[in-house]
Amino acid sequence: MGTMTPAQRRALYESARFARETTYNGPLGPEYTPAGTRLQLWAPTAEQAAVNLYRKGHDSPCIGTLPLQRGPQGVWSIWLINRKLHHNSFQCLSFILY
């Protein structure tokens, strides 16, 4: 997105083009299947997105951070194989760089 003034950002976010390119009506958050879990986050202005993994909730130590891949409409996602991550908690992070 580069360096933009607040007025330029507002014009972008209110534009028909931005709405057309970032509107998303599909599933977000975790989608569990027996084979794995897909995490999806809608963050169309993010430059990066990642997920922190915890064994037993956010009060336990973080056991790893994995990057999400950007897809169409600004949806970031990752596929986690359940047998390796069984009983873990997740926290999605997005990074918006100005």
Secondary structure by P-SEA (a helix, b strand, c coil): cccccaaaaaaaaacaaaaaaccccccccccccccbbbbbbbbccccbbbbbbbcccccccccbbbbbbbccccbbbbbbcccccccbbbbbbbbbcc
